[in-house]
């Protein structure tokens, strides 16, 4: 019996250690999480054009290199985007000036696009602080499970769109009242309003459901030409490009909203929606600040490091996110003509913030930092300071100027700590 107890005790210890390690790293086995095993690589130079011309001024950057890099991302990673709809329709479905115990005006707006192009709709939830002295600056971001999940406010309409998971109150991929407020910890609505900011959010699945066949019910099945009027095939753009396009359509509406200062829009995204936010910020200069929270591979993390999630893995797990060309770089990141530091550079001279989490090795925190660092030379063309340090900073020690960065304790999530840093960053730049 003593021997059996010792065996059981040892087994329990092994299981406990395994559980702790899985919680600490929260990663899939079989991938690299060791800095010593990162392959050697050389990043493409954002200031060296494809013709070999060295970019030495912001004028050169804007006239040529920025457009060249954007096209490289369109051709090799995300795909192109369609033009703005000709006749969007904005329908206010509810409005209250005494929401959240009098703290805010709550407005809900449905965007309908060209009648024959997109039969579905995007539903915006907007909160504006009642104490705002004039048009308010605003944080804008997609949510993962419907507007009704960001707060327990009973006035928020329950989403009727397809939901990605049958959990958190969703049944058969449809929302129920049990889902109300389930994501509230990621959306500190009261604090955002207290700091003087409005908040707008929409469910990203309104634009395109997040699964391999989601294009059938999304904008990719309806828009057939790109911004220049050229034919646009399904495999020439992915869901991330579709979702980014949807964020721009929300900005179209915000520009018509008297309560909002549309020149001060801070775009925020977490995880896959962080990837989306970065691509939206790179392609639409109306976003005054772009914030990437734990966006990882295909977002802020350098692809060439092959640390944590790789290009092959993301294309295998989510074949609908990127364009067809990106799949040719599975296990072949070295041949990519771009890397993610160049995506961050496309935001220059506008401020951009990148955030990582200690336990989120799958998203390669150091790779996210190095990507932000690699964008600095472009910001310097404008006489702007970038991240300002050579190495990844200590935990919970934010750094940076025009490019902000922090590496916080904790897991893959959006936390109160993150939001305080983003609010501080917006205060500084707005």
N, C-alpha and C positions, 0 to 999 in steps of 0.2 A: 504493500500500500504506500509506504513512504516513497518508493521509487516511482510509482504511478503518479503520486502527487507532484513529485519533482518534475516529472515529464510534462504534466499538465501545466505546472507553473511556468516551465520554460517555454512551452507552446504559447501560453497566454502572453508572455513577455515578447516573444517574437511577433505575435499578431499585433500587440500594442505598439511596438516600435514601427512595424510596417504601416499601421494606421496613422501614426504620427508623421512618418515620412511622407505618406501620400497626401496628408493634409498640408504639410509644409510646402511640398513641391506642387501638389495638385496637377501632376503631369501624367501623360501616357508613357508606359514603358516602351523601350526600343528606340528612343530618340536621344539625341545628344543634349546633356545638360552640364557638360564639363567645358569650361573655357579653354582648357588645354587641348581639347579635341576640335576646336573650331578650325575649319580649313583655312589655309592662307588665302588671302584675297586682296584684290586691288579695286577700290571703288572708282566708278566712272567720275570724271572731273566735271562738276556742273558748270565750270567756267571755261571749258574747252569745247568749242562747237564741233560738229561732225566734219566740218571742212578743215579743222585744225586751227581755226582762229581763236586766239586768246581773248576772252571777254574781260574788259578792264573798266567798264563803266555801267552804271544803271541803265543808261540809254541803250547801250548795246544789248544788255540783258533783255530789256523789254521789247526792243525792236526785232530781235532774232532768237536768242538762245532760249528765252522762256517759252516762246511758241514752239520751238523745236523739241524741247523736253516734254511739253504737254502732248505733242503729237506722238512722241515715243511711248508715253504711258497709254495713250489711246490705242495705238497699234499693237502694243506688246503686253498690256496688263488689263486695263479696265474696259476698253472699248470707247466708241464715240457716244455722243448724246444727241437726242432729237432737238429740234428747235422748240422755243416756247410756244405753247398753244395759242392759237389766234384769238379765241374768244372764251377765255375762262369765265366761269360764273361763280360769284362768291355769295353764298346764302348763309345768313346769320340764323342759326337754328335755336339759340337761346342766349339771353343776356341778363345778368344780374349785377347790380352795383353794390350789393351788400353780401357778397360771398365771403366765406371763411370768417364769419362773425364780423363782417364789416371791413375786413382788411383789404379786400380787393374787388375789382370788377372782374367778373368771369364772363367770357364770351366764347361761344362755340360756333365755328364756321365750317361749312362744307364747301370744298372747292370741286366744281365740276368742270371738266375740260371740254374741248371741242365735242359737240354732241355725237358725232359719228366716229370719234377717235378713241374715246375712253369712257365706256359706260359706267365705270365705277367712280368712286369719289374719295378724296382725302379729307379727313375730319380733323380740324384743328381745335385744340383746347388752349385758350389764352387767358392768363391772369395778369392784371395790371394793378400795381399798388395804388390804393385810393389816395395815399399821401404824396403821390408823384407830383412834382412841381414842373408841369409841362410834359411833353412827350418823353416816355421812359426808354432807357436802354433795355435791351432784352437778351435773354438766353433762349436759344432755340435748339431743340434736339428731338430726335425720334425716341419713342419708347418701344419696348419689346412685346408688350402684351395688352395693349389698348390703353387709351387715355384714362379709363376708369380705374386703372391699377396704380396711378401715381399718387392718389390721395383718396381718402374716404369720403370726400365731399359728395353727398348724395345727388347733387345737381349735375354731375358729370354723366353724359350719355354713355350707356353701355355699348361697347363696340359690337357690331354684327359681322365683322370680317373674320376670315379663317385665321385661327390661332395656331401657332407652331407646335405647342405642346399641350397635352391633356393633363395639365397640372395647375396648381395655383388657382383652382376654382374653375378651370376650363373643362368642358365636357364635350367629347366628340368634335374637338377643334373649334368649339364655340364658347364665347365668354358667358359667364353667369354672374349673378350678383355676389356670389362668394368670392369672386376675384377682385372685388373693390379694395383698393388700397394695398394690394399685395406687394407692390414695388415701391411703396412710399418711402422706404429708407434710402432709396436711390435718388429721391426727388424731394429735397428739403424745401418745399414750396414756401412755407412761412418764412424761413430764413432768407431765401432769395428775395422775397417781397420786402422784408425788413431792411435789406441792404439797398433797396431802391430800384431793383430790377424787375421788369416784367418777365414772364415765362410763357413760351409757346411750345407745345409738343403735339405730335401726331404719331399714330401707329404706323411703323414702316411697312407693315403688311397691307396697308391700304393701297400702296403704290404697286407692290408686287408681293404675293405670298412667298415666304422663304422656304421653298423646296424646289427640287429639280424641274418640276413641271409647272412651277408657279407662274412662268411667263404666259401661260395660256389665259390667266386671269389678271394679268398685269399689263403695264404700258408697253412692254416689248412685243405684245401681240397686236398692237394698234398703231404705233408710230413706225413708219417705213422709210423716213429720210432723216439725215442728220442735220446739224445746225447750218450746214452750207447747202442743204438741199440734195446731197448725194444719197443714193440708195443705201439703206441701213438694214442689213440682214440680222437675224436673231443671234447668230454666233459671233457677230462683230461687236457686241456689247453684252455686259453681264448685269446681274441683279444689282451689284454695287453702283454701277453707273446709273441704273434706273432709279435706285433710291436717292442718289445724289441729285438727279434731275428733279425728283419730287421735293427735295429741300429748297431748291431754287424756286419752285412754284409757290412754296409757302412764303418765301421772301417777296414774291410778286404781290401776294396779298398784304403782307405787313407794310409794304410801301403805300398802301391805300388806307391804312389804319391811323387815324389822327392821334390816338393815344400812344403810338410807338414812334420812337426815333429810329427810323430804318437805316440811318448812317452808323448806328451803334448796335450791331447785331453780333453777338458772340455765339458761335456754333459749337455745340458739344456733342460728342458721341463716344460710346463705350463699346469695346470689343469689336464685333463686325460693324457696328454702327460708328465706331471710331475710324475704321477704314473708310466708311462712307463719308464721314465728316471731312476727312483729309482730302478725299477726291472732290467733294463738293467745294471745299475752300479753295482748292487749286484751280477749279474751272469756273468759279463765280466770285469775282472780286467784291461783290456786295457784302460778303461775310467779313466783318471788320476784324474779328478774332476767330481763330479756329483752334479747337481743343480736342486732343486725342487722349482718351483714357483707356490704357491697357489694350491698344489696338493690334499689337503683334504683327504676325506675318501678313503681308499684303496691306499693312497699315503703316505704323511708324518704324517697325523693326527692319533691320537690314536683311534682305533675302540671302545675300552671299554668306552670311554667318552659319546658315543651316543649323541654328540652335533652337531647340524646342520644335515648334511646328515649322515644317518645311514647305516649300512651294509645292512639292509633290503631294504632301499630305493634305494641304488645304484644297488643292485641286481635286483630290480624290474624295474628300469628305463633302466638299461643297462645289460640285462641278458647275453650278449655275452662277457663282459669284463673279467670275472673271471672264474675259473673252477667250476664244479658242486658242489664240496665239500664246497665251500665258502657260498653257499646258505643255508647250514645247520646251519649257524651261524646268520641267520636273527632273530632279537630279542633274540639272544643267544650269544652275543659277549664274555661273561664271560668264555665260554668254548673253545674259540680259544686258541690253544697252543702257539700262537705267538701274538705279536702286533707290531705296525709299528716302534717303537723304535729299534726293532731287525732288521728290514729291513735296517734302517740307519746304524746300527752297522755292517752290512755285508760289508759296504764300507771300514771299517778300514783296514789298517792305511791311506788309501787315503782320501784326503780332500772332504768334502761334505758340501753343503750350502742349507739351508731351508729358504724360504721367505714366509711371510704371509701379508695379507692386512686387514686394520681395518674394512672395510665395507663388507668383505667376511666372514661373520659368518657361512655361509653354509659349508665352508671349515674348520671351527674350528681353528682359528689362535692360540689360546692358546694350543690346542691339538697338533698342529704342533710344537710349541716351546717345549712342554713337551716331545714329541717324540725325538726331537734332544737332549734334556737334558738327556733322558733315555739311549741314546747310549754312553754317556761319559765313563762309566766304561770300555768299550771295547777299546776305544782309549787310555785310561790310561794304559792298558796292554803294549802298545808300548812306554810309556813315553811321550805321546802327550796330550796336553791340548785340551779340547773339547769346549763347548759353554761358559763356564767360569762365568756364572751368575746363580743365583738360581731362579729368577723369570723373566717372560716375560719382555723384556726391553721396555722403552718408545718408542713412535712412532718415526720412522726415526732415530733410534739410533742403528746402526749395532753393533753386538757383536760377540765374538767367535774367535777361533784360527783354529784348524784343522776342527772343526765343526763351520760353520758360520751361523748366523741367523739375519734377520731383520723383523721388523713389521712396515710396512709403512702405511701412510694415503692413502685413495683411495679404489678403488673397485677391483674386480676379474679381473686382467689384467696383462700384462707385460708392465712396464713403463721404461722411461729413467732412473729414480732413481734406479730401479732394476738392469738395465744393468750396471750402474756405479759401483754398489756394486760387481757385478759378475766380472767385469773387474779388479777391485781392488783386489778381492780375488784371481783371477788367477795370477795377477802380483806378489802377495805375495808368492804364492806356486810354480809358474813356474820360 
